[in-house]
């Protein structure tokens, strides 16, 4: 079952939902699930997706938004940060991992996640390829992977981490 088949359940739409909810007041993941249910009801959509799958995806979205410092956690509730307000303003139609990747904190989060994966997962290798490409002087636009793929994002994260590391060394 692929959540991306449903317009309101794909990751950019869920990120936007969580950010908008947190913009109004601190919100829990349960509150986000309720808001999503109300929105699905409003458009007469009843996706064939079990509640635990939606809850898990919202949990993952929350982790990513928090890692990018768009949300701040206080207990079990999230609040929108100043950075989150700016991103919401700049991207009113949706937020995805490419937006989050513009923040060093998120790239570090992804890099740490990639290092935890097993040898069968290609993401750490794509990250390393991107890192090496930046060190070789290649541009970000030379990413060899399809733009909407995990490989593309992993390569881009590696490239960006190398750029940031070089900038820190030069200071």
MOLINMO-V654884 format. One record per pair of residues at least 12 apart in sequence whose C-alpha atoms are under 10 Angstrom apart, sorted by sequence separation. I is the first residue (numbers start at 1). GAP is how many residues later the second one is. D is the distance in Angstrom with one decimal. If there is no record, write none. Layout:
# MOLINMO-V654884
I|GAP|D / I|GAP|D
This chain:
# MOLINMO-V654884
20|12|9.6 / 66|12|8.4 / 69|12|7.0 / 70|12|7.4 / 71|12|8.3 / 72|12|9.3 / 87|12|8.2 / 111|12|9.3 / 112|12|9.5 / 114|12|9.6 / 115|12|9.5 / 130|12|9.4 / 143|12|6.8 / 144|12|10.0 / 18|13|9.2 / 19|13|9.6 / 65|13|9.8 / 66|13|9.6 / 69|13|9.0 / 70|13|5.4 / 71|13|6.3 / 87|13|9.0 / 110|13|9.7 / 111|13|7.8 / 114|13|7.8 / 130|13|7.5 / 143|13|7.0 / 18|14|6.1 / 21|14|7.9 / 66|14|9.3 / 69|14|6.9 / 70|14|3.8 / 71|14|9.3 / 110|14|9.7 / 114|14|9.9 / 129|14|9.5 / 130|14|9.5 / 142|14|9.7 / 17|15|7.3 / 18|15|9.2 / 21|15|10.0 / 65|15|9.6 / 66|15|9.4 / 68|15|8.9 / 69|15|7.2 / 70|15|7.6 / 140|15|9.1 / 141|15|9.2 / 17|16|9.5 / 62|16|8.2 / 68|16|8.7 / 70|16|8.8 / 111|16|7.6 / 140|16|6.9 / 143|16|9.0 / 18|17|9.0 / 70|17|7.7 / 110|17|9.4 / 111|17|9.6 / 126|17|9.9 / 140|17|9.9 / 14|18|8.9 / 17|18|8.0 / 18|18|9.2 / 33|18|8.8 / 36|18|9.5 / 66|18|9.4 / 70|18|9.1 / 126|18|9.9 / 14|19|9.8 / 17|19|7.4 / 65|19|8.4 / 126|19|9.1 / 140|19|6.9 / 139|20|8.5 / 140|20|8.1 / 33|21|7.8 / 130|21|9.9 / 134|21|10.0 / 138|21|9.0 / 14|22|8.3 / 17|22|9.7 / 33|22|7.0 / 36|22|10.0 / 130|22|9.1 / 133|22|8.9 / 134|22|9.5 / 32|23|9.1 / 130|23|9.5 / 131|23|9.7 / 132|23|9.6 / 133|23|9.8 / 126|24|9.1 / 127|24|8.0 / 130|24|7.6 / 131|24|7.3 / 134|24|8.2 / 135|24|8.1 / 30|25|8.1 / 33|25|7.7 / 126|25|6.0 / 127|25|8.9 / 129|25|8.9 / 130|25|4.2 / 131|25|8.2 / 133|25|8.6 / 134|25|5.2 / 29|26|7.6 / 32|26|7.8 / 125|26|9.0 / 126|26|7.8 / 127|26|8.2 / 128|26|8.5 / 129|26|6.3 / 130|26|6.0 / 131|26|7.8 / 132|26|7.9 / 133|26|6.6 / 134|26|7.8 / 137|26|9.9 / 9|27|8.6 / 29|27|9.7 / 32|27|9.9 / 123|27|7.3 / 124|27|9.2 / 126|27|8.6 / 127|27|4.7 / 128|27|7.2 / 129|27|9.2 / 130|27|7.1 / 131|27|4.2 / 132|27|7.3 / 134|27|9.0 / 135|27|6.7 / 8|28|7.9 / 30|28|9.2 / 122|28|9.2 / 123|28|6.0 / 126|28|5.6 / 127|28|4.4 / 128|28|9.9 / 130|28|4.6 / 131|28|4.3 / 134|28|6.3 / 135|28|7.9 / 29|29|6.8 / 30|29|9.8 / 68|29|9.6 / 122|29|7.5 / 123|29|9.1 / 125|29|8.4 / 126|29|4.8 / 127|29|7.2 / 128|29|9.2 / 129|29|7.1 / 130|29|4.3 / 131|29|7.3 / 133|29|8.9 / 134|29|6.7 / 29|30|6.9 / 65|30|9.6 / 70|30|8.7 / 123|30|8.7 / 124|30|7.3 / 125|30|8.3 / 126|30|8.5 / 127|30|6.2 / 128|30|5.9 / 129|30|7.9 / 130|30|8.0 / 131|30|6.8 / 132|30|7.8 / 8|31|8.4 / 9|31|9.5 / 28|31|10.0 / 65|31|9.6 / 68|31|9.4 / 69|31|9.1 / 123|31|5.7 / 124|31|8.7 / 126|31|9.0 / 127|31|4.3 / 128|31|8.2 / 130|31|8.8 / 131|31|5.2 / 135|31|8.7 / 8|32|7.5 / 29|32|9.8 / 64|32|9.7 / 65|32|9.3 / 68|32|5.8 / 122|32|9.0 / 123|32|7.9 / 126|32|7.6 / 127|32|7.3 / 130|32|8.2 / 131|32|8.2 / 134|32|9.7 / 7|33|10.0 / 29|33|7.9 / 64|33|8.3 / 67|33|8.7 / 68|33|7.9 / 70|33|9.9 / 125|33|9.4 / 126|33|9.7 / 127|33|9.6 / 128|33|9.9 / 28|34|9.7 / 68|34|8.8 / 69|34|8.4 / 124|34|8.8 / 127|34|9.1 / 128|34|9.5 / 131|34|10.0 / 61|35|9.6 / 65|35|7.6 / 68|35|6.2 / 69|35|9.9 / 123|35|9.9 / 127|35|10.0 / 61|36|9.9 / 64|36|8.0 / 67|36|9.2 / 68|36|7.8 / 69|36|7.4 / 70|36|10.0 / 8|37|9.3 / 67|37|9.6 / 68|37|5.6 / 69|37|7.9 / 7|38|9.9 / 9|38|8.9 / 67|38|6.3 / 68|38|4.5 / 6|39|9.0 / 8|39|9.6 / 66|39|9.6 / 67|39|5.3 / 68|39|8.2 / 6|40|9.7 / 9|40|9.5 / 14|40|9.7 / 18|40|8.1 / 66|40|8.7 / 67|40|8.8 / 68|40|9.4 / 114|40|8.2 / 6|41|7.1 / 17|41|9.6 / 65|41|8.4 / 67|41|8.7 / 68|41|8.2 / 5|42|9.3 / 6|42|9.5 / 15|42|10.0 / 64|42|7.4 / 67|42|6.3 / 6|43|9.6 / 14|43|8.4 / 15|43|8.2 / 18|43|8.0 / 19|43|9.2 / 67|43|8.9 / 110|43|9.4 / 111|43|8.1 / 3|44|9.0 / 14|44|6.9 / 18|44|7.5 / 110|44|7.8 / 3|45|9.6 / 9|45|7.8 / 15|45|9.8 / 16|45|9.7 / 26|45|9.6 / 28|45|9.4 / 64|45|8.3 / 3|46|7.7 / 11|46|8.0 / 15|46|6.0 / 19|46|8.3 / 26|46|9.3 / 27|46|9.5 / 28|46|9.7 / 30|46|9.6 / 31|46|9.1 / 63|46|9.7 / 64|46|8.9 / 107|46|9.7 / 111|46|7.3 / 1|47|8.6 / 2|47|8.8 / 10|47|9.2 / 11|47|8.7 / 14|47|7.1 / 15|47|7.7 / 18|47|8.8 / 26|47|8.8 / 27|47|9.7 / 28|47|9.2 / 29|47|7.9 / 30|47|9.4 / 107|47|9.1 / 110|47|7.4 / 111|47|7.5 / 1|48|7.4 / 9|48|8.7 / 14|48|9.3 / 22|48|9.8 / 23|48|9.5 / 26|48|8.4 / 28|48|5.9 / 29|48|7.3 / 109|48|9.9 / 110|48|9.3 / 1|49|9.7 / 9|49|9.3 / 11|49|9.4 / 12|49|9.0 / 15|49|8.8 / 22|49|7.8 / 27|49|8.2 / 28|49|4.3 / 29|49|8.2 / 98|49|9.5 / 107|49|9.1 / 108|49|8.3 / 3|50|8.7 / 11|50|7.2 / 15|50|7.4 / 22|50|9.6 / 26|50|9.4 / 27|50|4.9 / 28|50|6.2 / 98|50|9.4 / 107|50|5.6 / 108|50|9.5 / 111|50|8.4 / 3|51|8.3 / 19|51|7.9 / 26|51|5.6 / 27|51|5.2 / 28|51|9.1 / 97|51|10.0 / 106|51|9.0 / 107|51|8.1 / 1|52|9.4 / 19|52|7.7 / 25|52|9.4 / 26|52|5.2 / 27|52|6.7 / 101|52|8.1 / 107|52|9.9 / 108|52|9.8 / 18|53|9.2 / 25|53|8.5 / 26|53|4.5 / 27|53|9.2 / 97|53|9.6 / 101|53|9.8 / 104|53|9.2 / 107|53|7.6 / 108|53|7.5 / 3|54|8.8 / 25|54|6.7 / 26|54|7.5 / 98|54|9.8 / 102|54|10.0 / 107|54|6.8 / 22|55|8.7 / 23|55|9.5 / 24|55|8.7 / 25|55|8.1 / 98|55|7.2 / 101|55|8.2 / 102|55|9.1 / 22|56|6.3 / 23|56|7.0 / 24|56|8.5 / 97|56|7.7 / 101|56|6.8 / 104|56|8.1 / 21|57|9.2 / 22|57|5.1 / 23|57|5.4 / 103|57|9.5 / 104|57|7.5 / 107|57|9.9 / 21|58|8.9 / 22|58|5.2 / 23|58|8.6 / 98|58|9.0 / 102|58|8.5 / 19|59|9.2 / 21|59|8.7 / 22|59|9.0 / 23|59|9.9 / 98|59|9.4 / 101|59|8.4 / 18|60|8.8 / 19|60|8.6 / 20|60|8.5 / 104|60|7.7 / 18|61|9.7 / 19|61|6.7 / 23|61|8.4 / 18|62|9.2 / 19|62|9.6 / 22|62|9.2 / 23|62|7.2 / 22|63|9.5 / 20|64|9.6 / 19|65|7.1 / 20|65|9.0 / 23|65|8.8 / 19|66|8.1 / 19|68|9.1 / 20|68|7.6 / 19|69|6.9 / 16|71|9.9 / 16|72|7.5 / 20|72|9.3 / 15|73|9.8 / 16|75|8.7 / 19|75|9.6 / 16|76|7.7 / 19|76|9.1 / 16|77|7.5 / 17|77|8.7 / 16|78|5.3 / 17|78|9.6 / 15|79|7.1 / 16|79|5.9 / 13|80|8.1 / 14|80|8.4 / 15|80|5.9 / 16|80|8.7 / 12|81|8.6 / 13|81|5.7 / 14|81|8.6 / 15|81|7.1 / 12|82|5.1 / 13|82|7.2 / 14|82|9.3 / 15|82|9.5 / 11|83|8.9 / 12|83|4.8 / 13|83|8.4 / 11|84|8.1 / 12|84|4.7 / 11|85|6.7 / 12|85|8.0 / 10|86|9.6 / 11|86|8.7 / 12|87|9.9
